[in-house]
Amino acid sequence: MHELQREAKKLGLNSSFPAETHLTLCFFAEISQKQAEDKIRILQTAVLPKASLRVARTGFFPSPEKPRVFWAGVESAELIALQKKICETIGYLEDRPFSPHVTLARIKSIQNVAQLRELQAKHANDAFGSFTIEKLLFKQSFLSSEGAIHTTLAEIVLV
């Protein structure tokens, strides 16, 4: 998967660095420090199960015709159940269905979109691996000219 990110970066896309690769379960556009602390405290006391998952396939959001995000899909009924339990536990209301994925690159211009479509087609059905999520990271992100900078506020161990 990281090689695919490097290939996307060669096309001039804003590709995530391997250390920044992540899977978002809940996204809060703007919350106060107190709200974040409250949610962290609730999650740290909840009993949340580990989840096994498989990273496979690639695609675009919102569509191949108007790509904004190049992603790798995440397959896991356990992860979907974990995300639902987290949302219920902290009172998070998602405005759209959960679509588990790892962002490989963000597309800000369509300069090299033809080459990106070729890259995606070449890796459309690739399997990138399986693993078990053993902890959650509650992160804060700041957008900079270099991309998003993520800071871990808390780790929540899954059982």
DSSP file (Angstrom, degrees, kcal/mol; ACC not computed):
  #  RESIDUE AA STRUCTURE BP1 BP2  ACC     N-H-->O    O-->H-N    N-H-->O    O-->H-N    TCO  KAPPA ALPHA  PHI   PSI    X-CA   Y-CA   Z-CA
    1    1 A M     >        0   0    0      0, 0.0     4,-1.8     0, 0.0     5,-0.1   0.000 360.0 360.0 360.0 -38.7    0.0    0.0    0.0
    2    2 A H  H  >  +     0   0    0      1,-0.2     4,-2.2     2,-0.2     5,-0.1   0.850 360.0  54.9 -67.4 -32.7    2.8    2.4    0.8
    3    3 A E  H  > S+     0   0    0      2,-0.2     4,-2.3     1,-0.2    -1,-0.2   0.896 106.3  52.0 -64.1 -38.7    4.4    1.8   -2.6
    4    4 A L  H  > S+     0   0    0      2,-0.2     4,-2.1     1,-0.2    -2,-0.2   0.885 107.8  51.7 -64.2 -38.8    1.0    2.8   -4.1
    5    5 A Q  H  X S+     0   0    0     -4,-1.8     4,-2.3     2,-0.2    -2,-0.2   0.905 109.0  50.6 -63.1 -41.3    1.1    6.0   -2.1
    6    6 A R  H  X S+     0   0    0     -4,-2.2     4,-1.9     1,-0.2    -2,-0.2   0.902 109.1  51.0 -63.8 -40.3    4.6    6.7   -3.4
    7    7 A E  H  X S+     0   0    0     -4,-2.3     4,-0.8     1,-0.2    -1,-0.2   0.904 110.3  49.3 -63.7 -40.1    3.4    6.2   -7.0
    8    8 A A  H ><>S+     0   0    0     -4,-2.1     5,-1.7     1,-0.2     3,-0.7   0.893 108.3  53.9 -64.3 -39.4    0.5    8.6   -6.4
    9    9 A K  H ><5S+     0   0    0     -4,-2.3     3,-2.0     1,-0.2    -1,-0.2   0.868 101.2  59.2 -63.5 -36.1    3.0   11.1   -5.0
   10   10 A K  H 3<5S+     0   0    0     -4,-1.9    -1,-0.2     1,-0.3    -2,-0.2   0.772  99.3  58.9 -62.9 -25.2    5.1   10.9   -8.1
   11   11 A L  T <<5S-     0   0    0     -4,-0.8    -1,-0.3    -3,-0.7    -2,-0.2   0.421 127.4-102.3 -83.0   2.2    2.0   12.0  -10.1
   12   12 A G  T < 5S+     0   0    0     -3,-2.0    -3,-0.2     1,-0.3     2,-0.2   0.625  74.4 143.9  89.8  14.2    2.0   15.2   -8.0
   13   13 A L      < -     0   0    0     -5,-1.7     2,-1.6     1,-0.1    -1,-0.3  -0.507  63.0-107.3 -86.6 156.9   -0.8   14.2   -5.6
   14   14 A N  E     -A  106   0A   0     92,-1.5    92,-2.3    -2,-0.2     2,-0.3  -0.655  51.2-175.6 -81.5  88.2   -0.9   15.0   -1.9
   15   15 A S  E     -A  105   0A   0     -2,-1.6    90,-0.2    90,-0.2     2,-0.1  -0.653  26.5-111.6 -92.3 142.3   -0.2   11.5   -0.7
   16   16 A S        -     0   0    0     88,-1.1    -7,-0.1    -2,-0.3     5,-0.1  -0.418  30.8-117.6 -66.8 143.3   -0.2   10.5    3.0
   17   17 A F    >>  -     0   0    0      1,-0.1     3,-2.2    -2,-0.1     4,-0.6  -0.599  29.2-112.7 -75.2 146.6    3.2    9.7    4.5
   18   18 A P  G >4 S+     0   0    0      0, 0.0     3,-1.1     0, 0.0    -1,-0.1   0.849 118.6  56.2 -50.4 -37.0    3.2    6.1    5.7
   19   19 A A  G 34 S+     0   0    0      1,-0.2    -3,-0.0     3,-0.0    -2,-0.0   0.731 108.1  48.9 -68.5 -19.8    3.5    7.2    9.3
   20   20 A E  G <4 S+     0   0    0     -3,-2.2    -1,-0.2     2,-0.1     2,-0.2   0.441  79.6 122.8 -97.6  -1.9    0.3    9.3    8.8
   21   21 A T    <<  +     0   0    0     -3,-1.1     2,-0.3    -4,-0.6    83,-0.1  -0.421  38.8 152.7 -64.1 130.1   -1.7    6.4    7.3
   22   22 A H        -     0   0    0     81,-0.2    81,-0.5    -2,-0.2     2,-0.5  -0.945  46.0-124.2-153.6 170.0   -4.9    5.9    9.3
   23   23 A L        -     0   0    0     -2,-0.3     2,-0.5    79,-0.1    79,-0.1  -0.984  27.2-144.3-123.7 115.9   -8.4    4.7    9.4
   24   24 A T        +     0   0    0     -2,-0.5    77,-0.2    77,-0.5     3,-0.1  -0.702  23.1 172.9 -86.6 125.6  -11.0    7.3   10.6
   25   25 A L  S    S+     0   0    0     -2,-0.5     2,-0.3     1,-0.4    -1,-0.2   0.781  75.5  10.3 -97.5 -36.1  -13.9    5.9   12.6
   26   26 A C        -     0   0    0      2,-0.0     2,-0.5    60,-0.0    -1,-0.4  -0.991  67.5-159.1-143.2 136.5  -15.4    9.2   13.8
   27   27 A F        -     0   0    0     -2,-0.3     2,-0.6    -3,-0.1    -3,-0.0  -0.972   2.8-168.3-122.4 124.5  -14.5   12.7   12.6
   28   28 A F        -     0   0    0     -2,-0.5     3,-0.3     1,-0.2    -2,-0.0  -0.941   7.1-161.2-110.0 113.1  -15.3   15.8   14.5
   29   29 A A  S    S-     0   0    0     -2,-0.6     2,-0.4     1,-0.3    -1,-0.2   0.956  78.8  -1.1 -59.5 -51.8  -14.8   18.9   12.5
   30   30 A E  S    S+     0   0    0      2,-0.0     2,-0.3     0, 0.0    -1,-0.3  -0.952  72.9 156.8-143.9 119.1  -14.6   21.3   15.4
   31   31 A I        -     0   0    0     -2,-0.4    -3,-0.0    -3,-0.3     2,-0.0  -0.983  38.3-111.0-138.0 154.8  -14.9   20.4   19.1
   32   32 A S     >  -     0   0    0     -2,-0.3     4,-2.3     1,-0.1     5,-0.2  -0.271  31.7-108.3 -76.5 167.1  -13.7   22.1   22.2
   33   33 A Q  H  > S+     0   0    0      1,-0.2     4,-2.7     2,-0.2     5,-0.2   0.897 121.7  52.2 -62.0 -39.8  -10.9   20.7   24.4
   34   34 A K  H  > S+     0   0    0      2,-0.2     4,-2.5     1,-0.2    -1,-0.2   0.909 108.4  50.0 -64.0 -42.3  -13.5   19.9   27.1
   35   35 A Q  H  > S+     0   0    0      2,-0.2     4,-2.3     1,-0.2    -1,-0.2   0.916 111.7  48.7 -61.9 -42.4  -15.6   18.0   24.6
   36   36 A A  H  X S+     0   0    0     -4,-2.3     4,-2.6     2,-0.2    -2,-0.2   0.935 111.4  49.3 -62.2 -46.3  -12.6   16.0   23.4
   37   37 A E  H  X S+     0   0    0     -4,-2.7     4,-2.5     1,-0.2    -2,-0.2   0.896 110.7  51.0 -61.0 -40.5  -11.6   15.2   27.1
   38   38 A D  H  X S+     0   0    0     -4,-2.5     4,-2.2     2,-0.2    -1,-0.2   0.926 111.6  46.5 -62.4 -45.4  -15.2   14.1   27.8
   39   39 A K  H  X S+     0   0    0     -4,-2.3     4,-2.5     2,-0.2    -2,-0.2   0.897 112.5  50.5 -65.5 -40.0  -15.2   11.8   24.8
   40   40 A I  H  X S+     0   0    0     -4,-2.6     4,-2.6     2,-0.2    -2,-0.2   0.936 109.8  50.2 -61.9 -46.8  -11.8   10.4   25.7
   41   41 A R  H  X S+     0   0    0     -4,-2.5     4,-1.0     1,-0.2    -2,-0.2   0.910 111.6  48.4 -59.6 -43.4  -12.9    9.7   29.3
   42   42 A I  H >X S+     0   0    0     -4,-2.2     4,-0.9     1,-0.2     3,-0.6   0.928 113.0  47.5 -63.2 -45.2  -16.0    7.9   28.0
   43   43 A L  H 3< S+     0   0    0     -4,-2.5     3,-0.4     1,-0.2    -2,-0.2   0.871 107.0  56.9 -65.4 -36.6  -14.0    5.8   25.6
   44   44 A Q  H 3< S+     0   0    0     -4,-2.6    -1,-0.2     1,-0.2    -2,-0.2   0.748 111.4  43.0 -68.0 -22.2  -11.4    4.9   28.2
   45   45 A T  H << S+     0   0    0     -4,-1.0    -1,-0.2    -3,-0.6    -2,-0.2   0.573  97.2  95.1 -97.6 -10.9  -14.1    3.4   30.4
   46   46 A A  S  < S-     0   0    0     -4,-0.9     2,-0.8    -3,-0.4    40,-0.0  -0.438  77.2-124.7 -78.6 153.7  -16.0    1.6   27.6
   47   47 A V        +     0   0    0     -2,-0.1   111,-0.1   111,-0.1    -3,-0.1  -0.879  38.7 176.5 -98.2 105.5  -15.4   -2.1   26.8
   48   48 A L        -     0   0    0     -2,-0.8   111,-2.9   109,-0.3     2,-0.1  -0.941  22.0-130.1-117.0 130.4  -14.5   -2.0   23.1
   49   49 A P        -     0   0    0      0, 0.0   109,-0.0     0, 0.0    -2,-0.0  -0.423  21.3-108.2 -81.7 151.8  -13.5   -5.1   21.2
   50   50 A K        -     0   0    0     -2,-0.1     2,-0.4    84,-0.1    84,-0.2  -0.283  35.1-145.7 -62.6 159.9  -10.5   -5.6   18.9
   51   51 A A  E     -B  133   0A   0     82,-1.3    82,-3.3    30,-0.0     2,-0.3  -0.988   5.7-148.3-138.6 129.0  -11.4   -5.8   15.2
   52   52 A S  E     +B  132   0A   0     -2,-0.4    27,-0.4    80,-0.3    26,-0.3  -0.722  28.2 173.0 -89.8 144.4   -9.7   -7.9   12.5
   53   53 A L  E     -B  131   0A   0     78,-2.8    78,-2.0    -2,-0.3     2,-0.4  -0.962  27.9-139.0-149.1 165.8   -9.8   -6.4    9.0
   54   54 A R  E     -BC 130  75A   0     21,-1.8    21,-3.2    -2,-0.3     2,-0.6  -0.996  13.1-147.0-128.7 131.0   -8.5   -6.7    5.5
   55   55 A V  E     +BC 129  74A   0     74,-3.2    73,-3.1    -2,-0.4    74,-1.0  -0.889  41.0 139.8 -99.9 120.0   -7.2   -3.9    3.3
   56   56 A A  E     +BC 127  73A   0     17,-2.1    17,-0.7    -2,-0.6    71,-0.2  -0.989  32.1  29.4-158.2 156.5   -8.1   -4.5   -0.3
   57   57 A R  E     -     0   0A   0     69,-3.0    16,-1.5    -2,-0.3     2,-0.3   0.281  59.1-128.9  73.5 158.5   -9.3   -2.8   -3.5
   58   58 A T  E     + C   0  72A   0     66,-1.3     2,-0.3    14,-0.2    14,-0.2  -0.948  33.9 142.8-135.6 160.0   -8.8    0.8   -4.6
   59   59 A G  E     - C   0  71A   0     12,-1.8    12,-2.5    -2,-0.3     2,-0.3  -0.944  37.3 -93.8-171.6-168.6  -11.2    3.4   -5.8
   60   60 A F  E     - C   0  70A   0     -2,-0.3    10,-0.2    10,-0.2     5,-0.1  -0.951  31.0-113.7-129.5 146.7  -12.1    7.1   -5.8
   61   61 A F  E    S+ C   0  69A   0      8,-2.2     7,-3.4    -2,-0.3     8,-2.3  -0.952  96.3   5.2-112.5 143.7  -14.4    9.4   -3.8
   62   62 A P  E    S- C   0  67A   0      0, 0.0    -1,-0.1     0, 0.0    -2,-0.1  -0.944 131.6 -42.9 -77.7 -21.0  -16.8   10.7   -4.8
   63   63 A S        -     0   0    0      3,-0.6     3,-0.3    -2,-0.2    -2,-0.2  -0.984  45.8-105.5-160.6 162.8  -16.5    9.0   -8.2
   64   64 A P  S    S+     0   0    0      0, 0.0    -3,-0.1     0, 0.0    -1,-0.1   0.808 120.4  55.3 -63.0 -27.6  -14.0    8.0  -10.9
   65   65 A E  S    S+     0   0    0      1,-0.3     0, 0.0    -5,-0.1     0, 0.0   0.830 123.6  23.2 -74.3 -32.1  -15.3   10.9  -13.0
   66   66 A K  S    S-     0   0    0     -3,-0.3    -3,-0.6    -6,-0.0    -1,-0.3  -0.542  85.7-173.6-131.4  66.1  -14.7   13.5  -10.3
   67   67 A P  E     +C   62   0A   0      0, 0.0     3,-0.1     0, 0.0    -7,-0.0  -0.424  22.9 154.8 -70.7 132.9  -12.0   12.0   -8.1
   68   68 A R  E    S+     0   0A   0     -7,-3.4    39,-3.3     1,-0.4     2,-0.4   0.557  70.4  33.7-120.5 -30.7  -11.1   13.9   -4.9
   69   69 A V  E     -CD  61 106A   0     -8,-2.3    -8,-2.2    37,-0.2     2,-0.5  -0.998  62.8-153.8-133.4 132.5   -9.8   11.0   -2.8
   70   70 A F  E     +CD  60 105A   0     35,-2.9    34,-2.9    -2,-0.4    35,-1.8  -0.932  34.0 177.8-101.3 122.4   -7.9    7.9   -3.9
   71   71 A W  E     -CD  59 103A   0    -12,-2.5   -12,-1.8    -2,-0.5     2,-0.4  -0.812  35.3-136.9-130.2 162.7   -8.5    5.2   -1.3
   72   72 A A  E     -CD  58 102A   0     30,-2.3    30,-2.6    -2,-0.3   -14,-0.2  -0.981  38.2-121.0-113.3 132.9   -7.9    1.6   -0.3
   73   73 A G  E     -CD  56 101A   0    -16,-1.5   -17,-2.1   -17,-0.7     2,-0.5  -0.355  14.8-146.6 -76.5 153.0  -10.9   -0.3    0.9
   74   74 A V  E     -C   55   0A   0     26,-1.8     2,-0.6   -19,-0.2   -19,-0.2  -0.986   9.9-162.0-121.3 124.7  -11.2   -1.9    4.4
   75   75 A E  E     +C   54   0A   0    -21,-3.2   -21,-1.8    -2,-0.5     2,-0.2  -0.926  33.8 122.6-110.9 119.7  -13.3   -5.0    4.7
   76   76 A S     >  -     0   0    0     -2,-0.6     4,-1.8   -23,-0.2     5,-0.1  -0.615  40.8-165.2-177.6 114.7  -14.5   -6.0    8.2
   77   77 A A  H  > S+     0   0    0      2,-0.2     4,-2.2     1,-0.2     5,-0.2   0.853 100.9  57.0 -66.3 -34.0  -17.8   -6.7    9.8
   78   78 A E  H  > S+     0   0    0    -26,-0.3     4,-2.4     1,-0.2    -1,-0.2   0.899 106.1  48.7 -63.8 -40.6  -16.0   -6.5   13.1
   79   79 A L  H  > S+     0   0    0    -27,-0.4     4,-2.9     2,-0.2     5,-0.2   0.903 109.8  51.2 -67.0 -40.9  -14.8   -3.0   12.3
   80   80 A I  H  X S+     0   0    0     -4,-1.8     4,-2.0     1,-0.2    -1,-0.2   0.910 111.9  47.4 -62.2 -41.6  -18.2   -1.8   11.3
   81   81 A A  H  X S+     0   0    0     -4,-2.2     4,-2.3     2,-0.2    -2,-0.2   0.894 112.4  50.1 -65.9 -39.9  -19.6   -3.2   14.6
   82   82 A L  H  X S+     0   0    0     -4,-2.4     4,-2.6     2,-0.2    -2,-0.2   0.931 110.4  49.1 -63.8 -46.0  -16.8   -1.5   16.5
   83   83 A Q  H  X S+     0   0    0     -4,-2.9     4,-2.4     1,-0.2    -1,-0.2   0.905 111.3  49.9 -60.9 -41.5  -17.4    1.9   14.8
   84   84 A K  H  X S+     0   0    0     -4,-2.0     4,-2.4    -5,-0.2    -1,-0.2   0.910 111.0  49.1 -63.3 -42.6  -21.2    1.6   15.5
   85   85 A K  H  X S+     0   0    0     -4,-2.3     4,-2.5     2,-0.2    -2,-0.2   0.901 110.6  50.4 -65.3 -40.4  -20.5    0.9   19.2
   86   86 A I  H  X S+     0   0    0     -4,-2.6     4,-2.3     2,-0.2     6,-0.2   0.940 110.5  50.0 -61.1 -47.0  -18.1    3.8   19.5
   87   87 A C  H  X>S+     0   0    0     -4,-2.4     5,-2.4     1,-0.2     4,-0.9   0.917 113.2  45.6 -58.8 -45.0  -20.7    6.1   17.9
   88   88 A E  H  <5S+     0   0    0     -4,-2.4     3,-0.3     3,-0.2    -1,-0.2   0.894 111.7  53.4 -64.4 -40.0  -23.4    4.9   20.3
   89   89 A T  H  <5S+     0   0    0     -4,-2.5    -2,-0.2     1,-0.2    -1,-0.2   0.878 119.7  30.6 -65.5 -40.2  -21.0    5.2   23.3
   90   90 A I  H  <5S-     0   0    0     -4,-2.3    -1,-0.2    -5,-0.1    -2,-0.2   0.391 109.9-112.7-103.1   3.5  -20.0    8.8   22.7
   91   91 A G  T  <5 +     0   0    0     -4,-0.9     2,-0.5    -3,-0.3    -3,-0.2   0.878  55.3 166.0  70.3  37.9  -23.2   10.0   21.1
   92   92 A Y      < -     0   0    0     -5,-2.4     2,-0.6    -6,-0.2    -1,-0.2  -0.767  22.7-158.1 -90.9 125.9  -21.7   10.6   17.6
   93   93 A L        -     0   0    0     -2,-0.5     2,-0.4    -5,-0.0    -5,-0.0  -0.915   6.5-152.3-107.3 114.9  -24.2   11.1   14.8
   94   94 A E        -     0   0    0     -2,-0.6     4,-0.1     1,-0.1   -68,-0.0  -0.697   5.7-153.5 -86.0 134.2  -22.8   10.3   11.4
   95   95 A D  S    S+     0   0    0     -2,-0.4    -1,-0.1     2,-0.1    -2,-0.0   0.468  79.8  28.5 -88.1  -0.7  -24.4   12.2    8.5
   96   96 A R  S    S-     0   0    0      0, 0.0     3,-0.1     0, 0.0    -1,-0.0  -0.972 101.2 -76.5-149.7 161.6  -23.6    9.6    6.0
   97   97 A P        -     0   0    0      0, 0.0     2,-0.3     0, 0.0    -2,-0.1  -0.290  54.5-102.5 -61.4 144.2  -23.0    5.8    6.0
   98   98 A F        -     0   0    0     -4,-0.1   -73,-0.1     1,-0.1   -72,-0.0  -0.519  37.6-174.0 -67.3 127.4  -19.6    4.6    7.4
   99   99 A S        -     0   0    0     -2,-0.3     2,-0.1    -3,-0.1    -1,-0.1  -0.795  17.5-144.6-126.6  86.2  -17.4    3.7    4.5
  100  100 A P        +     0   0    0      0, 0.0   -26,-1.8     0, 0.0     2,-0.3  -0.293  40.6 136.2 -61.5 126.4  -14.2    2.2    6.0
  101  101 A H  E     - D   0  73A   0    -28,-0.2     2,-0.5   -77,-0.2   -77,-0.5  -0.979  50.8-123.5-160.1 163.1  -11.1    3.1    3.9
  102  102 A V  E     - D   0  72A   0    -30,-2.6   -30,-2.3    -2,-0.3     2,-0.5  -0.983  32.1-127.0-114.2 125.0   -7.6    4.3    4.1
  103  103 A T  E     + D   0  71A   0    -81,-0.5   -32,-0.2    -2,-0.5   -81,-0.2  -0.605  27.2 178.8 -73.7 122.4   -6.9    7.5    2.2
  104  104 A L  E     -     0   0A   0    -34,-2.9   -88,-1.1    -2,-0.5     2,-0.3   0.814  66.9 -14.4 -89.7 -37.6   -3.9    7.0   -0.2
  105  105 A A  E     -AD  15  70A   0    -35,-1.8   -35,-2.9   -90,-0.2     2,-0.4  -0.978  56.9-128.4-162.9 151.8   -3.9   10.5   -1.7
  106  106 A R  E     -AD  14  69A   0    -92,-2.3   -92,-1.5    -2,-0.3     2,-0.7  -0.869  22.8-141.2-103.3 141.0   -6.0   13.6   -2.0
  107  107 A I        +     0   0    0    -39,-3.3     3,-0.1    -2,-0.4   -94,-0.1  -0.895  28.5 165.2-109.0 110.2   -6.6   15.0   -5.4
  108  108 A K  S    S+     0   0    0     -2,-0.7     2,-0.3     1,-0.2    -1,-0.2   0.723  70.3  20.3 -97.1 -25.4   -6.5   18.8   -5.6
  109  109 A S        -     0   0    0    -41,-0.0     3,-0.3     0, 0.0    -1,-0.2  -0.943  68.4-129.7-138.8 162.6   -6.2   19.2   -9.3
  110  110 A I    >   +     0   0    0     -2,-0.3     3,-1.3     1,-0.2     4,-0.3   0.127  69.4 119.1 -99.3  22.2   -7.0   17.0  -12.3
  111  111 A Q  T 3  S+     0   0    0      1,-0.3     3,-0.2     2,-0.1    -1,-0.2   0.902  90.1  18.6 -54.2 -49.1   -3.5   17.5  -13.9
  112  112 A N  T 3> S+     0   0    0     -3,-0.3     4,-2.2  -101,-0.2    -1,-0.3  -0.037  85.5 124.0-113.8  29.9   -2.5   13.9  -13.8
  113  113 A V  H <> S+     0   0    0     -3,-1.3     4,-2.6     1,-0.2     5,-0.2   0.834  71.2  56.8 -65.5 -31.8   -5.9   12.3  -13.3
  114  114 A A  H  > S+     0   0    0     -4,-0.3     4,-1.8    -3,-0.2    -1,-0.2   0.928 110.2  44.6 -63.7 -43.3   -5.6   10.1  -16.4
  115  115 A Q  H  > S+     0   0    0      2,-0.2     4,-2.4     1,-0.2    -2,-0.2   0.867 112.6  52.6 -67.6 -35.2   -2.4    8.5  -15.0
  116  116 A L  H  X S+     0   0    0     -4,-2.2     4,-2.9     2,-0.2    -2,-0.2   0.909 106.7  51.9 -66.7 -40.9   -4.0    8.2  -11.6
  117  117 A R  H  X S+     0   0    0     -4,-2.6     4,-2.6     2,-0.2    -1,-0.2   0.895 110.2  49.7 -61.3 -38.8   -7.0    6.3  -13.2
  118  118 A E  H  X S+     0   0    0     -4,-1.8     4,-2.2     2,-0.2    -2,-0.2   0.916 111.3  48.9 -64.1 -43.1   -4.5    4.0  -14.8
  119  119 A L  H  X S+     0   0    0     -4,-2.4     4,-1.3     2,-0.2    -2,-0.2   0.927 112.8  47.7 -61.7 -45.3   -2.7    3.4  -11.5
  120  120 A Q  H  < S+     0   0    0     -4,-2.9     3,-0.4     1,-0.2     4,-0.4   0.921 111.0  50.4 -62.5 -44.8   -6.0    2.7   -9.8
  121  121 A A  H >< S+     0   0    0     -4,-2.6     3,-0.8     1,-0.2     4,-0.3   0.881 107.7  54.2 -61.7 -37.8   -7.2    0.3  -12.5
  122  122 A K  H 3< S+     0   0    0     -4,-2.2    -1,-0.2     1,-0.2    -2,-0.2   0.822 121.6  30.0 -64.1 -31.5   -3.8   -1.5  -12.2
  123  123 A H  T >< S+     0   0    0     -4,-1.3     3,-1.4    -3,-0.4    -1,-0.2   0.162  83.1 119.0-114.4  16.4   -4.4   -2.0   -8.4
  124  124 A A  T <  S+     0   0    0     -3,-0.8   -66,-1.3    -4,-0.4    -1,-0.1   0.819  88.1  27.7 -55.1 -35.8   -8.2   -2.1   -8.4
  125  125 A N  T 3  S+     0   0    0     -4,-0.3    -1,-0.3   -68,-0.2    -2,-0.1   0.173  89.2 133.6-115.6  17.2   -8.4   -5.6   -6.9
  126  126 A D    <   -     0   0    0     -3,-1.4   -69,-3.0   -70,-0.1     2,-0.5  -0.335  48.1-140.5 -66.3 148.5   -5.1   -5.8   -5.0
  127  127 A A  E     -B   56   0A   0    -71,-0.2   -71,-0.3     1,-0.1     3,-0.1  -0.960  15.2-174.1-108.1 128.8   -5.0   -7.1   -1.4
  128  128 A F  E     -     0   0A   0    -73,-3.1     2,-0.2    -2,-0.5   -72,-0.2   0.564  50.3 -80.5-102.5 -11.9   -2.7   -5.1    0.8
  129  129 A G  E     -B   55   0A   0    -74,-1.0   -74,-3.2  -128,-0.0    -1,-0.3  -0.640  33.5-102.4 135.6 168.6   -2.9   -7.3    4.0
  130  130 A S  E     +B   54   0A   0    -76,-0.2     2,-0.3    -2,-0.2   -76,-0.2  -0.934  37.6 153.2-126.6 149.6   -4.9   -8.2    7.1
  131  131 A F  E     -B   53   0A   0    -78,-2.0   -78,-2.8    -2,-0.3     2,-0.5  -0.972  38.1-106.9-163.0 173.2   -4.4   -7.2   10.7
  132  132 A T  E     -B   52   0A   0     -2,-0.3     2,-0.6   -80,-0.2   -80,-0.3  -0.937  24.2-133.2-113.6 131.8   -6.1   -6.7   14.0
  133  133 A I  E     +B   51   0A   0    -82,-3.3   -82,-1.3    -2,-0.5     3,-0.1  -0.733  28.5 171.8 -81.1 122.3   -6.7   -3.3   15.5
  134  134 A E        +     0   0    0     -2,-0.6    24,-2.7     1,-0.2     2,-0.3   0.528  61.3  22.7-110.2 -11.0   -5.7   -3.5   19.2
  135  135 A K  E     -E  157   0B   0     22,-0.3     2,-0.4    24,-0.0    22,-0.2  -0.994  63.8-135.3-153.0 155.4   -6.0    0.2   20.1
  136  136 A L  E     -E  156   0B   0     20,-2.9    20,-2.8    -2,-0.3     2,-0.5  -0.861  15.0-148.6-106.8 146.0   -7.7    3.4   19.1
  137  137 A L  E     -E  155   0B   0     -2,-0.4     2,-0.8    18,-0.2    18,-0.2  -0.976   5.1-149.4-115.0 123.3   -5.9    6.7   18.9
  138  138 A F  E     -E  154   0B   0     16,-2.8    15,-3.2    -2,-0.5    16,-1.3  -0.831  32.4-173.0 -89.4 113.0   -7.9    9.8   19.6
  139  139 A K  E     -E  152   0B   0     -2,-0.8     2,-0.4    13,-0.2    13,-0.2  -0.770  26.4-152.3-116.9 153.6   -6.2   12.4   17.4
  140  140 A Q  E     -E  151   0B   0     11,-2.8    11,-3.0    -2,-0.3     2,-0.4  -0.954  20.6-159.6-114.9 140.0   -6.4   16.1   16.8
  141  141 A S  E     -E  150   0B   0     -2,-0.4     2,-0.4     9,-0.2     9,-0.2  -0.956  11.1-166.9-127.2 146.0   -5.4   17.4   13.4
  142  142 A F  E     -E  149   0B   0      7,-2.2     7,-3.1    -2,-0.4     2,-0.4  -0.989  22.1-130.7-124.4 134.2   -4.3   20.8   12.1
  143  143 A L  E     +E  148   0B   0     -2,-0.4     2,-0.3     5,-0.2     5,-0.2  -0.722  34.0 168.6 -86.2 132.9   -4.1   21.6    8.4
  144  144 A S  E >   -E  147   0B   0      3,-1.6     3,-1.6    -2,-0.4    -2,-0.0  -0.796  53.4 -95.6-130.7 175.3   -0.9   23.2    7.3
  145  145 A S  T 3  S+     0   0    0      1,-0.3     3,-0.1    -2,-0.3    -2,-0.0   0.739 127.4  54.6 -65.2 -20.5    0.6   23.9    3.9
  146  146 A E  T 3  S-     0   0    0      1,-0.4    -1,-0.3  -132,-0.0     2,-0.2   0.513 124.3 -98.1 -86.7  -7.0    2.5   20.6    4.2
  147  147 A G  E <   -E  144   0B   0     -3,-1.6    -3,-1.6     2,-0.0    -1,-0.4  -0.742  69.4 -17.8 116.6-169.6   -0.8   18.7    4.8
  148  148 A A  E     -E  143   0B   0     -2,-0.2     2,-0.5    -5,-0.2    -5,-0.2  -0.497  52.9-153.3 -75.0 137.7   -2.5   17.6    8.0
  149  149 A I  E     -E  142   0B   0     -7,-3.1    -7,-2.2    -2,-0.2     2,-0.4  -0.966  14.8-156.0-110.4 120.6   -0.5   17.4   11.2
  150  150 A H  E     -E  141   0B   0     -2,-0.5     2,-0.4    -9,-0.2    -9,-0.2  -0.819  10.3-170.9-104.5 134.9   -1.9   14.8   13.6
  151  151 A T  E     -E  140   0B   0    -11,-3.0   -11,-2.8    -2,-0.4     2,-0.5  -0.990  22.4-130.3-122.6 128.7   -1.3   14.8   17.4
  152  152 A T  E     +E  139   0B   0     -2,-0.4   -13,-0.2   -13,-0.2     3,-0.1  -0.678  24.8 177.0 -79.9 123.0   -2.4   11.9   19.5
  153  153 A L  E     -     0   0B   0    -15,-3.2     2,-0.3    -2,-0.5   -14,-0.2   0.736  66.9  -5.2 -93.4 -29.0   -4.4   13.0   22.5
  154  154 A A  E     -E  138   0B   0    -16,-1.3   -16,-2.8     2,-0.0     2,-0.4  -0.986  54.5-138.5-162.5 153.3   -5.2    9.5   23.9
  155  155 A E  E     -E  137   0B   0     -2,-0.3     2,-0.5   -18,-0.2   -18,-0.2  -0.968  16.0-161.9-114.5 134.5   -4.8    5.8   23.3
  156  156 A I  E     -E  136   0B   0    -20,-2.8   -20,-2.9    -2,-0.4     2,-0.3  -0.971  14.2-140.4-118.5 117.3   -7.7    3.5   24.1
  157  157 A V  E     -E  135   0B   0     -2,-0.5  -109,-0.3   -22,-0.2     2,-0.3  -0.595  14.3-141.9 -79.7 133.1   -6.8   -0.2   24.4
  158  158 A L              0   0    0    -24,-2.7  -108,-0.1    -2,-0.3  -111,-0.1  -0.661 360.0 360.0 -93.1 150.7   -9.3   -2.6   22.9
  159  159 A V              0   0    0   -111,-2.9    -1,-0.1    -2,-0.3   -25,-0.1   0.411 360.0 360.0-106.4 360.0  -10.1   -5.9   24.6
